[in-house]
């Protein structure tokens, strides 16, 4: 049975891995570029699976969950490097969205 990991625990696990196995963090700029690369890899899968593009032979072994995990990993690295507590940031983001978007989506005729 898998143990669920909180966001805080994930930040600690990534930090410990970087400091032991990974030697050190890449620079923030390098990690930002890696994040964009990983998002592009997910976009490629999405375009082929849900969009009009067809899979190439080299795309057939791709794993969407793994690509999403790669994105999360690099985002956590960036949070750790820049001192962002992702749990706190996500909670504040929910508060912001609940205030700003309380009726916005309900009143959007495009979503009806």
Secondary structure as UniProt FT lines:
FT   HELIX           7..20
FT   HELIX           28..49
FT   HELIX           57..59
FT   TURN            60..61
FT   HELIX           64..82
FT   HELIX           86..100
FT   TURN            101..107
FT   HELIX           109..111
//
